[in-house]
């Protein structure tokens, strides 16, 4: 019987583990087979406070995990496969094992949607990115960077990149954007941003780093090559919350609905990080959520006398 089970091991889950275990709560982290969250897929992180020279994403996650372990948090590096919140104690299934807890923190995050190209996976972190806020500064004064997508996320990424790169080309499979009107107006009035309509990325070019893209016009079938220093994939995110359907309240996109900071619709179950945050999606924000969730858990357990 654990005081708290934390499902997820990105910045939110690991920060929650640090705070919970340091408060002498019996803490279990169901970290996942691919633990560490999206920062495990990044290279240098320059905007996480405390690292003047930056830090590699996997190194940051490793340090956070060791910090939680130092205070006694236990880790399982397997995926949670099901949960049962219908009665207390709460149950979390991991394969053939079932673990019980007085409280749960959902910190499963969200996954970026990818194009599914082999070249995209190979060059991830080498010019392929899903976060302009994280990586735009690496391309300061570069001639051309590419954004793939046509919704709010894509246009926001293009606007951020326009502050650094000399030219931003937005590749969209349709002939008009899906983004909100005000974002469209900002993009169309930005001299650095141009659009390649009715086009899809067939391949990202380059061996050690991104050097270009091969595009296909979906109307004519014509293929062209475009030189670029970076490709930002901005076709949306999917929250990793499928196992919580029917257990706690989710919105129409699958994000956990938070009430009063970190509380979910079910007493004793809390949420932190990108599983509920579809706006900011930053490691430092997720870490702050993890801190709040752990403190809310401690207060909940004290109030219930359990």
N, C-alpha and C positions, 0 to 999 in steps of 0.2 A: 504494500500500500504506500503510494507516494503522496506527498502533499500537493505536488503539481507535476503534470506531464506537459512538456513543451513539444509540440509537433512542428518541426522545422528547425533549420540550423543556419539561416542567413544572419545578417546583422541583428534583426529583431529577435530571433530565437536565442542566439548566443548572448546577447545583452540581457535578455530576460533570465537566462540561466545563471549569468554572473550575479545578478541582483538577488534572485531567489535563493540560490545556494549560499550566498554570502549572508543571507538573513536566516540561515540554518533551516531552511525548508528542504525536505527530502525531494530532490529534483531529478527527474528523468527526462532526457532530451532524446526524442525519436528523430534522429538527425537525417535519416534518409540514406540510401545507397550512394547517391551523388550529393554529398553533404556540402554545406557552405553557401548555397544560394548562388545568385547570378555573379557575385564578385569572383567566384572560382573560374569564371569564363573571361575575366578581364585581365589586363596587364597592369600597367601602373595606375594607381589611384592617387590623385593629387589633391582632392577636395575633402578628404576625411581629416578632421581636426587632429592635430598632434603629431603629424608627420611632415616636417618642413620640406624634406626632400622627396616626399611621396613614398608610397609603399605598394608592392605588388598585391593584387587582390587576394590570391590564395594565401600569401603570407599574413595579411591582415586577418583573414578568417582563422588561420591556424593559431595566431596569437590569442584571438578571442576565445577559441575553444579551450586552449591550455589554461587561460585565466579562469574559465568556468570550472574546469576540472580541478584546479588548485583549491577551490572552495567546496569541492565535494560533489559537483554535478556528475551524474552518470550518463553515459552516451550509448545508444544503440544505432549502429550505422546500417540500418535497414529502413525500408519504407513502411509507414503506417498504411495498412490495407483497408481498415474499417474502424469506425467508432460507434459506440453505443452510449448516447447521452440520455436515454429514456429513464434511467434511474441512477441513484448514487449508491456506491461510488461510480464515477465515470469509467468506462472501459475503452481501451485503445488496443486494437488488434494489430500485431506485427507478424505477418506470416501465420504460423501455428500458435503463437504465443499471445496471451491477453494480459495486459497490464492495467492496474486499477489506480485511480487517483481521486483525491478530494476536489481537485480543480484541474482545469486544462487551459493552456494558452495555445491558440491557433496562430502559428507563425510560418505558414507554408508558402507564403509569397505568391508571386505571379511569374509566369514565363513569357518571355517575348515570343511573338509569332515570327517564324523564320520563313524564308522562301523555299527552303528544302534543297538547296543546291550543294553539291559536294564542295565546290570552290568556296562557297559561303562559310561552311564549317571549317575548312582548312585555313582560311584567312581570318577567322574570327580573332579579334584582338590584334590583328596586323593590318588594320585599315577597315575592317568590317566591324561595325558597332551598332548598338541599338539605343545609345544614349548620348545625345549631343551635349547635354549639360555636363556629362562626365568627360567626354573626349574631344569636344570642339576645339579646345585650346591647343591640342596637338597639331592642328592643321592651320594654325595662324599664317596668313599670307600665302597659303597654297593656292594654286590657280583654280582648280576645280575640285569640288566634292559633290557627291550624288546622294540624294535622299529618295528612297523608294516608298511610295504611298500617296494617298490623296485625302486623308482625313485630318482631323485636328492635330493628331500626333505628328504627322508628316510635316504639316505647315509650321507647327511650333518648332520642330527640329530645324527646318530650313531657316526660320527667322533667327534662331540662336546661332546657327552656323554662319549666317551672313555677317555676323559681327567679327568673324575671324577669317574665314576663307575669302578669296577675291571673287569667287564665282560659285554659286550653288545651283545645281540642276535637279529639279524634281521630276522623277520618272513615275508616271501614273498610267495604269492600264486603261483608263477611261478618258473621255474628252472634256471632262469637267471635274472639279474637286468636290469632295463630300464634306469638307471642312465648313465650320460655321462662317457666316457671311463676313464678320468682322476680321477673322483671321485671313480669309481670302483677300480682302481689301488690303490688308497690311502686306501680304506676300506680293500681290500684283503691283503694288506701288514701290516695291523694293527693287532698285536697279540691279542688285546683285543676284536676284533670284529669277530663274527662267524655268520653263516647263517643257517636258517632252511627253506629249499626249499620246494616248493609245499605244503605249509601249510597256514592255515587260523586260526584266533582266533575265537573260538565258544563262549567262555565265559571268563570274567575276574573274578578271584576268590578273595574273601575277603569280610568281613562285613563292617568294619570301614575304612579299607585302603586296597590297592592292596597287595595281598599275592601270587598271581600266575595267570597263564592262562591255559585254556583248549584248546588244539590245535587239529586240524583235518588235516590229510594228504589228499589232494584232489585226489590223485591217488589211494591210498590204502584204504582210509576211516578210517584208524586207528586213534584213539584218544589218546592223551597223555596229561599229566599235567607237567607244568614247573613252578617252584618256581621263583618269581621275586618280586622286590620291586616297580617297576614302569612299566607302559606301555605307550609308546609315539606313538600316532597315527600320521602317516606321509603319508597320501594318498592324499594330495593336499588340495587346497583351492578353493573356488568359490566366485568371487567378487559379491557383492550384487548390481548389476547394471541392472537388467532386465528392470526396468521401464524407463531406459535411451536409450534403443535400438531405433535407428531411430531418436534420438534427438541430440545426440553428438557422436563423433567418439569413438568406442571401438575396442580393438584388437580382435584377433580370440578367445581368452579365455574369453573375456568379460570385461577385465580391461579398464578403461578410459585412453585414450592416452593424456598425458600432453604435452603441448607445452610451452616452455619458462617459466619454473618453475611450475606454477599452472594453467595456462590457458588451457581450452579445445579447441576443434575445433570450438566452438561457442562463439563469443564475449559476455562477460557478465556472462558466466558460468565458474566456476572455480572448481578445484578438490583438495582434500587433503586426505592423509592417504592411507589405504590399498585398497581403490577402484582403485588406480592406482599403488600402490607399492607392487609388487609381490616378491620383493627381501628381504627387511629388516623385515617388519612386526613387528615392535617394537613400543611400546607406545610412547617412547620419539621421535622417528622419525615422527610418526603420529602427535604428538603435534606440532612439528616444522613445519610440512606441514600446519597445521591449522593456525598457526601464519602467515606464508607466504601468504596463501590464503586470510585471512582477510585483510592484508596490501595491497595485490594486488587489492582486491575489493575496498578498500578506494581510492586507486590511480585511478582506473578505473572510479569510480563515479565522482571524482574531475575533471578528464580530460574530461568527457562527460558533465560536468556541470549539472548533475542530482542528 
